[in-house]
Amino acid sequence: MVAVGRPPDRGTSLPSRAGILANELEGGNDVSVEGNEILISPDEGAYLPVLDIMHKVTAGAFGGSLKIEEWGLPSGEMIPAHTHAREDECSFVLEGEMMCYVGSEVVLAKQGSYVLKPRGVSHAFYNSGARSVRVMEILTPGSEFEGYFDEYEEIASRKMSGEEHRMARAELGERYGITWHDEIIPEVEARFGVGP
């Protein structure tokens, strides 16, 4: 076992350490390199162009224990406040910077920053920078969330009114344990310094 706070023993090969750690983690017994890819290149993954999301690691590839997505947010755009009931999330800023509302706290996450979003805590994002921000999103567990972005891509692709979109998004969210908090959009925008 690798001790926390100490570098791993460099004499043990990565596959051996990975196998040891995988068997110690919940869900780890369902993870195998047999039949699964162990390398995902930068351009690999199913791409959802309307949402600018790329599936990098599916929940199925990790026995349901996690899911990893990469997404972009153009300058001046916001992802409204919402809450996940079933998964914890961690956002890692790959490029650019974004403002994040988590609970009632607002932080500026620059490139290289991690933003922790526990399940049950509302969060929102705003790209206050001059260029698009790129984010790696880690969701755990991932099994309950698999398919959400694919279905949301279909909703976002349709021509519909704002109210129709909100209703479709809410119905989808209900199935995946996501609650959208449209009632606090003005408050969150004010915290981000957006608007009049």
Backbone as JSON Lines, residues from 0, in Angstrom:
{"i":0,"aa":"M","n":[0.85,-1.18,0.0],"ca":[0.0,0.0,0.0],"c":[0.88,1.24,0.0]}
{"i":1,"aa":"V","n":[0.51,2.23,-0.79],"ca":[1.26,3.48,-0.87],"c":[0.75,4.4,0.23]}
{"i":2,"aa":"A","n":[1.66,4.93,1.04],"ca":[1.28,5.83,2.13],"c":[0.95,7.21,1.59]}
{"i":3,"aa":"V","n":[-0.08,7.83,2.11],"ca":[-0.46,9.17,1.72],"c":[0.64,10.12,2.17]}
{"i":4,"aa":"G","n":[1.0,11.05,1.3],"ca":[2.01,12.05,1.64],"c":[3.42,11.64,1.28]}
{"i":5,"aa":"R","n":[3.63,10.38,0.9],"ca":[4.94,9.92,0.48],"c":[4.88,9.54,-0.98]}
{"i":6,"aa":"P","n":[5.97,9.8,-1.73],"ca":[5.97,9.37,-3.12],"c":[5.92,7.86,-3.19]}
{"i":7,"aa":"P","n":[5.27,7.3,-4.24],"ca":[5.21,5.85,-4.36],"c":[6.58,5.24,-4.55]}
{"i":8,"aa":"D","n":[6.72,3.99,-4.16],"ca":[7.95,3.24,-4.34],"c":[8.21,3.13,-5.84]}
{"i":9,"aa":"R","n":[9.29,3.72,-6.32],"ca":[9.6,3.73,-7.75],"c":[10.04,2.35,-8.24]}
{"i":10,"aa":"G","n":[10.26,1.42,-7.33],"ca":[10.66,0.09,-7.73],"c":[9.49,-0.78,-8.16]}
{"i":11,"aa":"T","n":[8.27,-0.35,-7.86],"ca":[7.08,-1.1,-8.23],"c":[6.56,-0.54,-9.55]}
{"i":12,"aa":"S","n":[6.27,-1.41,-10.5],"ca":[5.79,-0.93,-11.8],"c":[4.4,-0.32,-11.65]}
{"i":13,"aa":"L","n":[4.06,0.6,-12.56],"ca":[2.76,1.26,-12.53],"c":[1.61,0.27,-12.56]}
{"i":14,"aa":"P","n":[1.61,-0.72,-13.47],"ca":[0.49,-1.65,-13.45],"c":[0.32,-2.37,-12.11]}
{"i":15,"aa":"S","n":[1.43,-2.71,-11.44],"ca":[1.32,-3.37,-10.14],"c":[0.72,-2.43,-9.1]}
{"i":16,"aa":"R","n":[1.2,-1.19,-9.06],"ca":[0.64,-0.22,-8.11],"c":[-0.81,0.05,-8.43]}
{"i":17,"aa":"A","n":[-1.15,0.18,-9.72],"ca":[-2.53,0.45,-10.1],"c":[-3.43,-0.7,-9.67]}
{"i":18,"aa":"G","n":[-2.98,-1.93,-9.84],"ca":[-3.77,-3.08,-9.43],"c":[-3.98,-3.12,-7.94]}
{"i":19,"aa":"I","n":[-2.94,-2.81,-7.18],"ca":[-3.05,-2.78,-5.72],"c":[-4.06,-1.72,-5.3]}
{"i":20,"aa":"L","n":[-3.91,-0.51,-5.85],"ca":[-4.8,0.57,-5.46],"c":[-6.22,0.32,-5.94]}
{"i":21,"aa":"A","n":[-6.4,-0.21,-7.14],"ca":[-7.74,-0.47,-7.66],"c":[-8.49,-1.45,-6.78]}
{"i":22,"aa":"N","n":[-7.8,-2.45,-6.26],"ca":[-8.46,-3.44,-5.42],"c":[-8.77,-2.88,-4.04]}
{"i":23,"aa":"E","n":[-8.13,-1.79,-3.64],"ca":[-8.41,-1.18,-2.35],"c":[-9.59,-0.22,-2.42]}
{"i":24,"aa":"L","n":[-9.91,0.28,-3.61],"ca":[-10.97,1.27,-3.75],"c":[-12.29,0.59,-4.05]}
{"i":25,"aa":"E","n":[-13.38,1.17,-3.54],"ca":[-14.7,0.65,-3.84],"c":[-14.91,0.67,-5.34]}
{"i":26,"aa":"G","n":[-15.4,-0.41,-5.88],"ca":[-15.62,-0.49,-7.32],"c":[-14.38,-0.94,-8.07]}
{"i":27,"aa":"G","n":[-13.25,-0.95,-7.42],"ca":[-11.98,-1.29,-8.07],"c":[-11.94,-2.7,-8.61]}
{"i":28,"aa":"N","n":[-12.65,-3.62,-7.98],"ca":[-12.65,-5.0,-8.46],"c":[-13.32,-5.15,-9.8]}
{"i":29,"aa":"D","n":[-14.11,-4.16,-10.22],"ca":[-14.79,-4.22,-11.5],"c":[-13.94,-3.6,-12.61]}
{"i":30,"aa":"V","n":[-12.79,-3.05,-12.28],"ca":[-11.95,-2.38,-13.26],"c":[-10.86,-3.33,-13.71]}
{"i":31,"aa":"S","n":[-10.68,-3.44,-15.01],"ca":[-9.67,-4.33,-15.56],"c":[-9.07,-3.69,-16.8]}
{"i":32,"aa":"V","n":[-7.78,-3.9,-17.02],"ca":[-7.18,-3.4,-18.25],"c":[-7.51,-4.32,-19.42]}
{"i":33,"aa":"E","n":[-7.96,-5.52,-19.13],"ca":[-8.36,-6.43,-20.2],"c":[-9.65,-5.93,-20.81]}
{"i":34,"aa":"G","n":[-9.63,-5.68,-22.1],"ca":[-10.82,-5.21,-22.8],"c":[-11.07,-3.72,-22.64]}
{"i":35,"aa":"N","n":[-10.27,-3.03,-21.86],"ca":[-10.4,-1.58,-21.69],"c":[-9.15,-0.89,-22.22]}
{"i":36,"aa":"E","n":[-9.32,0.3,-22.72],"ca":[-8.2,1.11,-23.14],"c":[-7.47,1.62,-21.9]}
{"i":37,"aa":"I","n":[-6.15,1.66,-21.96],"ca":[-5.4,2.25,-20.84],"c":[-4.83,3.6,-21.23]}
{"i":38,"aa":"L","n":[-4.98,3.98,-22.51],"ca":[-4.52,5.29,-22.97],"c":[-5.61,5.89,-23.84]}
{"i":39,"aa":"I","n":[-5.96,7.11,-23.53],"ca":[-6.93,7.86,-24.33],"c":[-6.2,9.11,-24.82]}
{"i":40,"aa":"S","n":[-6.02,9.22,-26.11],"ca":[-5.26,10.34,-26.66],"c":[-6.09,11.63,-26.62]}
{"i":41,"aa":"P","n":[-5.43,12.78,-26.78],"ca":[-6.14,14.06,-26.69],"c":[-7.33,14.19,-27.64]}
{"i":42,"aa":"D","n":[-7.26,13.56,-28.81],"ca":[-8.35,13.71,-29.78],"c":[-9.35,12.56,-29.74]}
{"i":43,"aa":"E","n":[-9.22,11.64,-28.8],"ca":[-10.15,10.52,-28.69],"c":[-11.31,10.86,-27.77]}
{"i":44,"aa":"G","n":[-12.46,10.27,-28.09],"ca":[-13.67,10.43,-27.29],"c":[-14.81,10.9,-28.16]}
{"i":45,"aa":"A","n":[-16.02,10.58,-27.76],"ca":[-17.21,11.02,-28.48],"c":[-17.41,12.5,-28.22]}
{"i":46,"aa":"Y","n":[-17.54,13.28,-29.3],"ca":[-17.65,14.74,-29.18],"c":[-19.09,15.19,-29.39]}
{"i":47,"aa":"L","n":[-19.55,16.05,-28.5],"ca":[-20.89,16.64,-28.59],"c":[-20.7,18.11,-28.95]}
{"i":48,"aa":"P","n":[-20.85,18.47,-30.24],"ca":[-20.46,19.82,-30.69],"c":[-21.32,20.96,-30.15]}
{"i":49,"aa":"V","n":[-22.61,20.75,-29.94],"ca":[-23.46,21.84,-29.46],"c":[-23.06,22.24,-28.04]}
{"i":50,"aa":"L","n":[-22.78,21.26,-27.2],"ca":[-22.38,21.52,-25.81],"c":[-20.86,21.71,-25.67]}
{"i":51,"aa":"D","n":[-20.1,21.4,-26.7],"ca":[-18.63,21.43,-26.67],"c":[-18.11,20.56,-25.53]}
{"i":52,"aa":"I","n":[-18.57,19.31,-25.53],"ca":[-18.17,18.32,-24.53],"c":[-17.6,17.1,-25.23]}
{"i":53,"aa":"M","n":[-16.5,16.57,-24.69],"ca":[-15.95,15.32,-25.19],"c":[-15.92,14.31,-24.06]}
{"i":54,"aa":"H","n":[-16.54,13.15,-24.3],"ca":[-16.48,12.04,-23.35],"c":[-15.06,11.48,-23.39]}
{"i":55,"aa":"K","n":[-14.35,11.51,-22.3],"ca":[-12.99,10.98,-22.26],"c":[-12.94,9.6,-21.61]}
{"i":56,"aa":"V","n":[-13.5,9.43,-20.44],"ca":[-13.54,8.14,-19.75],"c":[-14.99,7.87,-19.39]}
{"i":57,"aa":"T","n":[-15.56,6.82,-19.96],"ca":[-16.94,6.49,-19.65],"c":[-17.02,5.78,-18.3]}
{"i":58,"aa":"A","n":[-18.17,5.83,-17.71],"ca":[-18.38,5.15,-16.42],"c":[-18.13,3.65,-16.57]}
{"i":59,"aa":"G","n":[-18.54,3.09,-17.7],"ca":[-18.37,1.66,-17.93],"c":[-16.91,1.23,-17.96]}
{"i":60,"aa":"A","n":[-16.02,2.12,-18.39],"ca":[-14.6,1.79,-18.44],"c":[-13.99,1.67,-17.06]}
{"i":61,"aa":"F","n":[-14.67,2.19,-16.04],"ca":[-14.14,2.18,-14.69],"c":[-15.1,1.54,-13.7]}
{"i":62,"aa":"G","n":[-15.86,0.58,-14.16],"ca":[-16.77,-0.12,-13.27],"c":[-17.8,0.78,-12.62]}
{"i":63,"aa":"G","n":[-18.08,1.93,-13.26],"ca":[-19.08,2.86,-12.74],"c":[-18.56,3.81,-11.69]}
{"i":64,"aa":"S","n":[-17.3,3.65,-11.27],"ca":[-16.8,4.46,-10.15],"c":[-16.52,5.92,-10.51]}
{"i":65,"aa":"L","n":[-16.23,6.21,-11.78],"ca":[-16.01,7.59,-12.17],"c":[-16.29,7.78,-13.64]}
{"i":66,"aa":"K","n":[-16.38,9.05,-14.02],"ca":[-16.62,9.46,-15.4],"c":[-15.84,10.74,-15.6]}
{"i":67,"aa":"I","n":[-15.18,10.88,-16.75],"ca":[-14.4,12.08,-17.02],"c":[-14.83,12.67,-18.36]}
{"i":68,"aa":"E","n":[-15.1,13.96,-18.33],"ca":[-15.5,14.73,-19.51],"c":[-14.55,15.91,-19.66]}
{"i":69,"aa":"E","n":[-14.41,16.41,-20.89],"ca":[-13.75,17.69,-21.13],"c":[-14.76,18.59,-21.78]}
{"i":70,"aa":"W","n":[-14.85,19.83,-21.33],"ca":[-15.8,20.75,-21.91],"c":[-15.22,22.15,-22.01]}
{"i":71,"aa":"G","n":[-15.84,22.93,-22.89],"ca":[-15.43,24.31,-23.08],"c":[-16.57,25.26,-22.78]}
{"i":72,"aa":"L","n":[-16.22,26.47,-22.4],"ca":[-17.21,27.51,-22.13],"c":[-16.67,28.8,-22.75]}
{"i":73,"aa":"P","n":[-17.38,29.34,-23.76],"ca":[-16.91,30.56,-24.42],"c":[-16.91,31.76,-23.47]}
{"i":74,"aa":"S","n":[-16.12,32.74,-23.83],"ca":[-16.05,33.98,-23.06],"c":[-17.44,34.6,-22.93]}
{"i":75,"aa":"G","n":[-17.77,35.05,-21.71],"ca":[-19.05,35.69,-21.45],"c":[-20.22,34.75,-21.24]}
{"i":76,"aa":"E","n":[-20.0,33.45,-21.29],"ca":[-21.09,32.47,-21.12],"c":[-21.12,31.95,-19.68]}
{"i":77,"aa":"M","n":[-22.33,31.51,-19.28],"ca":[-22.52,30.99,-17.93],"c":[-23.24,29.65,-17.97]}
{"i":78,"aa":"I","n":[-22.84,28.73,-17.1],"ca":[-23.61,27.51,-16.84],"c":[-24.37,27.81,-15.55]}
{"i":79,"aa":"P","n":[-25.71,27.86,-15.61],"ca":[-26.5,28.28,-14.44],"c":[-26.36,27.34,-13.25]}
{"i":80,"aa":"A","n":[-26.76,27.84,-12.1],"ca":[-26.67,27.08,-10.86],"c":[-27.52,25.81,-10.93]}
{"i":81,"aa":"H","n":[-26.92,24.73,-10.48],"ca":[-27.59,23.44,-10.43],"c":[-26.95,22.59,-9.33]}
{"i":82,"aa":"T","n":[-27.64,21.53,-8.96],"ca":[-27.18,20.63,-7.9],"c":[-27.26,19.2,-8.39]}
{"i":83,"aa":"H","n":[-26.23,18.43,-8.09],"ca":[-26.22,16.99,-8.37],"c":[-26.55,16.25,-7.07]}
{"i":84,"aa":"A","n":[-27.51,15.35,-7.12],"ca":[-27.9,14.58,-5.94],"c":[-27.12,13.27,-5.82]}
{"i":85,"aa":"R","n":[-26.52,12.81,-6.93],"ca":[-25.94,11.46,-6.94],"c":[-24.43,11.4,-7.09]}
{"i":86,"aa":"E","n":[-23.8,12.49,-7.51],"ca":[-22.35,12.42,-7.72],"c":[-21.64,13.66,-7.19]}
{"i":87,"aa":"D","n":[-20.4,13.44,-6.79],"ca":[-19.49,14.52,-6.45],"c":[-18.75,14.87,-7.72]}
{"i":88,"aa":"E","n":[-18.32,16.13,-7.83],"ca":[-17.61,16.57,-9.02],"c":[-16.34,17.32,-8.65]}
{"i":89,"aa":"C","n":[-15.39,17.24,-9.55],"ca":[-14.17,18.03,-9.43],"c":[-13.85,18.57,-10.82]}
{"i":90,"aa":"S","n":[-13.74,19.88,-10.93],"ca":[-13.38,20.52,-12.2],"c":[-11.92,20.92,-12.14]}
{"i":91,"aa":"F","n":[-11.16,20.56,-13.18],"ca":[-9.77,20.97,-13.31],"c":[-9.67,21.88,-14.52]}
{"i":92,"aa":"V","n":[-9.2,23.11,-14.32],"ca":[-9.12,24.08,-15.41],"c":[-7.87,23.79,-16.25]}
{"i":93,"aa":"L","n":[-8.11,23.36,-17.49],"ca":[-7.02,23.02,-18.41],"c":[-6.45,24.26,-19.1]}
{"i":94,"aa":"E","n":[-7.34,25.16,-19.52],"ca":[-6.94,26.39,-20.22],"c":[-7.87,27.52,-19.8]}
{"i":95,"aa":"G","n":[-7.34,28.72,-19.69],"ca":[-8.14,29.89,-19.36],"c":[-8.46,29.97,-17.87]}
{"i":96,"aa":"E","n":[-9.54,30.66,-17.56],"ca":[-9.99,30.81,-16.18],"c":[-11.49,31.02,-16.16]}
{"i":97,"aa":"M","n":[-12.11,30.7,-15.02],"ca":[-13.55,30.88,-14.89],"c":[-13.89,31.21,-13.45]}
{"i":98,"aa":"M","n":[-15.0,31.92,-13.29],"ca":[-15.52,32.19,-11.97],"c":[-16.45,31.03,-11.62]}
{"i":99,"aa":"C","n":[-16.39,30.61,-10.37],"ca":[-17.19,29.47,-9.91],"c":[-17.97,29.87,-8.66]}
{"i":100,"aa":"Y","n":[-19.24,29.52,-8.69],"ca":[-20.13,29.71,-7.54],"c":[-20.37,28.31,-6.99]}
{"i":101,"aa":"V","n":[-19.92,28.06,-5.76],"ca":[-20.12,26.75,-5.12],"c":[-20.7,27.02,-3.73]}
{"i":102,"aa":"G","n":[-21.92,26.55,-3.5],"ca":[-22.61,26.91,-2.26],"c":[-22.94,28.38,-2.34]}
{"i":103,"aa":"S","n":[-22.38,29.15,-1.5],"ca":[-22.57,30.6,-1.58],"c":[-21.23,31.31,-1.8]}
{"i":104,"aa":"E","n":[-20.2,30.55,-2.07],"ca":[-18.86,31.11,-2.25],"c":[-18.54,31.28,-3.73]}
{"i":105,"aa":"V","n":[-17.87,32.39,-4.08],"ca":[-17.44,32.63,-5.46],"c":[-15.92,32.69,-5.47]}
{"i":106,"aa":"V","n":[-15.33,31.91,-6.39],"ca":[-13.87,31.89,-6.53],"c":[-13.51,32.04,-8.0]}
{"i":107,"aa":"L","n":[-12.32,32.55,-8.26],"ca":[-11.77,32.61,-9.61],"c":[-10.82,31.43,-9.76]}
{"i":108,"aa":"A","n":[-11.16,30.51,-10.65],"ca":[-10.34,29.32,-10.89],"c":[-9.5,29.55,-12.13]}
{"i":109,"aa":"K","n":[-8.19,29.71,-11.92],"ca":[-7.27,29.93,-13.03],"c":[-6.76,28.58,-13.54]}
{"i":110,"aa":"Q","n":[-6.08,28.61,-14.66],"ca":[-5.51,27.39,-15.25],"c":[-4.71,26.64,-14.19]}
{"i":111,"aa":"G","n":[-4.96,25.33,-14.1],"ca":[-4.28,24.49,-13.12],"c":[-5.02,24.35,-11.8]}
{"i":112,"aa":"S","n":[-6.14,25.07,-11.65],"ca":[-6.93,25.01,-10.41],"c":[-7.91,23.85,-10.43]}
{"i":113,"aa":"Y","n":[-8.22,23.37,-9.24],"ca":[-9.26,22.36,-9.03],"c":[-10.42,23.04,-8.3]}
{"i":114,"aa":"V","n":[-11.64,22.73,-8.7],"ca":[-12.82,23.24,-8.02],"c":[-13.63,22.03,-7.56]}
{"i":115,"aa":"L","n":[-13.82,21.92,-6.25],"ca":[-14.53,20.77,-5.67],"c":[-16.0,21.12,-5.48]}
{"i":116,"aa":"K","n":[-16.86,20.23,-5.97],"ca":[-18.31,20.46,-5.9],"c":[-18.97,19.19,-5.36]}
{"i":117,"aa":"P","n":[-19.15,19.13,-4.04],"ca":[-19.79,17.95,-3.44],"c":[-21.24,17.82,-3.88]}
{"i":118,"aa":"R","n":[-21.73,16.6,-3.91],"ca":[-23.14,16.38,-4.24],"c":[-24.0,17.15,-3.24]}
{"i":119,"aa":"G","n":[-25.14,17.63,-3.71],"ca":[-26.05,18.37,-2.84],"c":[-25.72,19.84,-2.68]}
{"i":120,"aa":"V","n":[-24.62,20.31,-3.29],"ca":[-24.22,21.71,-3.17],"c":[-24.39,22.37,-4.54]}
{"i":121,"aa":"S","n":[-25.15,23.48,-4.59],"ca":[-25.37,24.15,-5.88],"c":[-24.07,24.78,-6.38]}
{"i":122,"aa":"H","n":[-23.93,24.79,-7.7],"ca":[-22.75,25.39,-8.31],"c":[-23.09,25.93,-9.69]}
{"i":123,"aa":"A","n":[-22.31,26.93,-10.12],"ca":[-22.47,27.57,-11.42],"c":[-21.1,28.04,-11.88]}
{"i":124,"aa":"F","n":[-20.98,28.29,-13.18],"ca":[-19.71,28.75,-13.75],"c":[-19.96,29.93,-14.67]}
{"i":125,"aa":"Y","n":[-18.97,30.83,-14.73],"ca":[-19.04,31.95,-15.66],"c":[-17.64,32.2,-16.19]}
{"i":126,"aa":"N","n":[-17.53,32.3,-17.51],"ca":[-16.24,32.59,-18.13],"c":[-16.11,34.1,-18.25]}
{"i":127,"aa":"S","n":[-15.37,34.68,-17.34],"ca":[-15.15,36.12,-17.33],"c":[-13.9,36.5,-18.12]}
{"i":128,"aa":"G","n":[-13.2,35.51,-18.65],"ca":[-11.96,35.76,-19.39],"c":[-12.23,36.18,-20.83]}
{"i":129,"aa":"A","n":[-11.15,36.49,-21.53],"ca":[-11.24,36.96,-22.91],"c":[-11.29,35.8,-23.92]}
{"i":130,"aa":"R","n":[-10.99,34.59,-23.47],"ca":[-11.0,33.43,-24.38],"c":[-11.75,32.27,-23.73]}
{"i":131,"aa":"S","n":[-12.04,31.26,-24.52],"ca":[-12.75,30.09,-24.0],"c":[-11.94,29.42,-22.9]}
{"i":132,"aa":"V","n":[-12.66,28.86,-21.96],"ca":[-12.03,28.08,-20.89],"c":[-12.24,26.61,-21.25]}
{"i":133,"aa":"R","n":[-11.25,25.77,-20.96],"ca":[-11.35,24.32,-21.16],"c":[-11.22,23.67,-19.79]}
{"i":134,"aa":"V","n":[-12.11,22.71,-19.52],"ca":[-12.19,22.1,-18.19],"c":[-12.26,20.58,-18.32]}
{"i":135,"aa":"M","n":[-11.57,19.89,-17.42],"ca":[-11.72,18.45,-17.27],"c":[-12.63,18.25,-16.06]}
{"i":136,"aa":"E","n":[-13.71,17.53,-16.28],"ca":[-14.71,17.29,-15.23],"c":[-14.65,15.83,-14.81]}
{"i":137,"aa":"I","n":[-14.46,15.61,-13.52],"ca":[-14.42,14.26,-12.96],"c":[-15.66,14.09,-12.1]}
{"i":138,"aa":"L","n":[-16.45,13.07,-12.39],"ca":[-17.68,12.79,-11.64],"c":[-17.55,11.43,-11.0]}
{"i":139,"aa":"T","n":[-17.91,11.36,-9.71],"ca":[-17.84,10.07,-9.02],"c":[-19.02,9.92,-8.06]}
{"i":140,"aa":"P","n":[-19.73,8.82,-8.08],"ca":[-19.59,7.77,-9.08],"c":[-20.08,8.26,-10.43]}
{"i":141,"aa":"G","n":[-19.71,7.57,-11.48],"ca":[-20.07,8.0,-12.82],"c":[-21.25,7.27,-13.42]}
{"i":142,"aa":"S","n":[-21.6,6.13,-12.86],"ca":[-22.61,5.26,-13.47],"c":[-23.98,5.91,-13.58]}
{"i":143,"aa":"E","n":[-24.39,6.68,-12.58],"ca":[-25.72,7.29,-12.58],"c":[-25.82,8.46,-13.57]}
{"i":144,"aa":"F","n":[-24.68,8.98,-13.99],"ca":[-24.65,10.17,-14.85],"c":[-24.43,9.82,-16.32]}
{"i":145,"aa":"E","n":[-24.06,8.59,-16.59],"ca":[-23.78,8.15,-17.95],"c":[-25.01,8.41,-18.83]}
{"i":146,"aa":"G","n":[-24.83,9.09,-19.93],"ca":[-25.92,9.38,-20.86],"c":[-26.53,10.76,-20.72]}
{"i":147,"aa":"Y","n":[-26.29,11.44,-19.6],"ca":[-26.92,12.75,-19.37],"c":[-26.56,13.75,-20.48]}
{"i":148,"aa":"F","n":[-25.26,13.93,-20.75],"ca":[-24.86,14.93,-21.73],"c":[-25.33,14.57,-23.14]}
{"i":149,"aa":"D","n":[-25.38,13.28,-23.46],"ca":[-25.89,12.87,-24.77],"c":[-27.34,13.3,-24.94]}
{"i":150,"aa":"E","n":[-28.14,13.09,-23.89],"ca":[-29.55,13.5,-23.96],"c":[-29.69,15.02,-23.94]}
{"i":151,"aa":"Y","n":[-28.82,15.7,-23.18],"ca":[-28.9,17.16,-23.13],"c":[-28.46,17.77,-24.46]}
{"i":152,"aa":"E","n":[-27.53,17.13,-25.15],"ca":[-27.11,17.58,-26.48],"c":[-28.33,17.6,-27.42]}
{"i":153,"aa":"E","n":[-29.17,16.59,-27.35],"ca":[-30.38,16.54,-28.18],"c":[-31.32,17.7,-27.85]}
{"i":154,"aa":"I","n":[-31.48,17.99,-26.56],"ca":[-32.34,19.11,-26.14],"c":[-31.76,20.43,-26.65]}
{"i":155,"aa":"A","n":[-30.47,20.64,-26.45],"ca":[-29.82,21.89,-26.84],"c":[-29.81,22.08,-28.36]}
{"i":156,"aa":"S","n":[-29.92,20.98,-29.11],"ca":[-29.9,21.05,-30.57],"c":[-31.25,21.45,-31.16]}
{"i":157,"aa":"R","n":[-32.32,21.29,-30.4],"ca":[-33.68,21.57,-30.9],"c":[-33.99,23.06,-30.89]}
{"i":158,"aa":"K","n":[-34.82,23.46,-31.84],"ca":[-35.34,24.83,-31.86],"c":[-36.52,24.87,-30.9]}
{"i":159,"aa":"M","n":[-36.4,25.62,-29.83],"ca":[-37.49,25.73,-28.86],"c":[-37.36,27.04,-28.11]}
{"i":160,"aa":"S","n":[-38.45,27.45,-27.48],"ca":[-38.44,28.67,-26.69],"c":[-37.62,28.44,-25.41]}
{"i":161,"aa":"G","n":[-37.29,29.54,-24.74],"ca":[-36.56,29.44,-23.48],"c":[-37.32,28.62,-22.44]}
{"i":162,"aa":"E","n":[-38.63,28.82,-22.38],"ca":[-39.45,28.09,-21.42],"c":[-39.48,26.6,-21.77]}
{"i":163,"aa":"E","n":[-39.62,26.27,-23.06],"ca":[-39.61,24.86,-23.48],"c":[-38.27,24.21,-23.13]}
{"i":164,"aa":"H","n":[-37.19,24.95,-23.33],"ca":[-35.85,24.44,-23.0],"c":[-35.73,24.17,-21.51]}
{"i":165,"aa":"R","n":[-36.17,25.12,-20.69],"ca":[-36.1,24.94,-19.23],"c":[-36.92,23.73,-18.79]}
{"i":166,"aa":"M","n":[-38.09,23.53,-19.39],"ca":[-38.92,22.39,-19.02],"c":[-38.26,21.07,-19.42]}
{"i":167,"aa":"A","n":[-37.71,21.01,-20.63],"ca":[-37.03,19.79,-21.09],"c":[-35.8,19.5,-20.23]}
{"i":168,"aa":"R","n":[-35.07,20.56,-19.89],"ca":[-33.88,20.41,-19.04],"c":[-34.26,19.92,-17.66]}
{"i":169,"aa":"A","n":[-35.35,20.45,-17.1],"ca":[-35.81,20.03,-15.77],"c":[-36.25,18.57,-15.77]}
{"i":170,"aa":"E","n":[-36.96,18.17,-16.83],"ca":[-37.41,16.78,-16.93],"c":[-36.21,15.82,-17.03]}
{"i":171,"aa":"L","n":[-35.23,16.2,-17.84],"ca":[-34.01,15.39,-17.96],"c":[-33.29,15.35,-16.61]}
{"i":172,"aa":"G","n":[-33.16,16.49,-15.96],"ca":[-32.5,16.57,-14.66],"c":[-33.16,15.68,-13.62]}
{"i":173,"aa":"E","n":[-34.47,15.62,-13.65],"ca":[-35.21,14.78,-12.7],"c":[-34.79,13.31,-12.82]}
{"i":174,"aa":"R","n":[-34.6,12.85,-14.04],"ca":[-34.19,11.46,-14.26],"c":[-32.75,11.19,-13.8]}
{"i":175,"aa":"Y","n":[-31.91,12.24,-13.83],"ca":[-30.49,12.06,-13.48],"c":[-30.12,12.66,-12.13]}
{"i":176,"aa":"G","n":[-31.09,13.12,-11.35],"ca":[-30.79,13.66,-10.03],"c":[-30.17,15.04,-10.06]}
{"i":177,"aa":"I","n":[-30.51,15.84,-11.07],"ca":[-29.98,17.2,-11.18],"c":[-31.13,18.18,-11.05]}
{"i":178,"aa":"T","n":[-30.94,19.17,-10.19],"ca":[-31.93,20.23,-10.01],"c":[-31.32,21.53,-10.48]}
{"i":179,"aa":"W","n":[-32.01,22.21,-11.4],"ca":[-31.58,23.52,-11.88],"c":[-32.22,24.59,-11.01]}
{"i":180,"aa":"H","n":[-31.45,25.6,-10.64],"ca":[-31.91,26.64,-9.72],"c":[-32.07,27.97,-10.47]}
{"i":181,"aa":"D","n":[-33.01,28.01,-11.41],"ca":[-33.22,29.21,-12.21],"c":[-33.61,30.41,-11.34]}
{"i":182,"aa":"E","n":[-34.24,30.14,-10.19],"ca":[-34.68,31.23,-9.32],"c":[-33.52,32.05,-8.74]}
{"i":183,"aa":"I","n":[-32.31,31.49,-8.73],"ca":[-31.17,32.26,-8.18],"c":[-30.23,32.77,-9.27]}
{"i":184,"aa":"I","n":[-30.64,32.66,-10.54],"ca":[-29.8,33.17,-11.63],"c":[-29.44,34.64,-11.42]}
{"i":185,"aa":"P","n":[-30.41,35.53,-11.1],"ca":[-30.03,36.94,-10.9],"c":[-29.01,37.12,-9.78]}
{"i":186,"aa":"E","n":[-29.17,36.39,-8.69],"ca":[-28.22,36.48,-7.57],"c":[-26.82,36.02,-8.0]}
{"i":187,"aa":"V","n":[-26.77,34.89,-8.71],"ca":[-25.47,34.34,-9.14],"c":[-24.82,35.28,-10.16]}
{"i":188,"aa":"E","n":[-25.61,35.81,-11.09],"ca":[-25.06,36.76,-12.07],"c":[-24.48,37.98,-11.36]}
{"i":189,"aa":"A","n":[-25.19,38.47,-10.35],"ca":[-24.69,39.63,-9.59],"c":[-23.39,39.28,-8.89]}
{"i":190,"aa":"R","n":[-23.29,38.07,-8.32],"ca":[-22.06,37.65,-7.66],"c":[-20.91,37.54,-8.64]}
{"i":191,"aa":"F","n":[-21.23,37.16,-9.9],"ca":[-20.22,37.07,-10.95],"c":[-19.89,38.45,-11.56]}
{"i":192,"aa":"G","n":[-20.7,39.46,-11.22],"ca":[-20.51,40.79,-11.8],"c":[-21.05,40.91,-13.22]}
{"i":193,"aa":"V","n":[-22.05,40.09,-13.54],"ca":[-22.65,40.06,-14.87],"c":[-23.91,40.93,-14.86]}
{"i":194,"aa":"G","n":[-24.18,41.61,-15.95],"ca":[-25.42,42.38,-16.08],"c":[-25.24,43.84,-15.75]}
{"i":195,"aa":"P","n":[-26.4,44.51,-15.59],"ca":[-26.36,45.98,-15.38],"c":[-25.74,46.39,-14.07]}
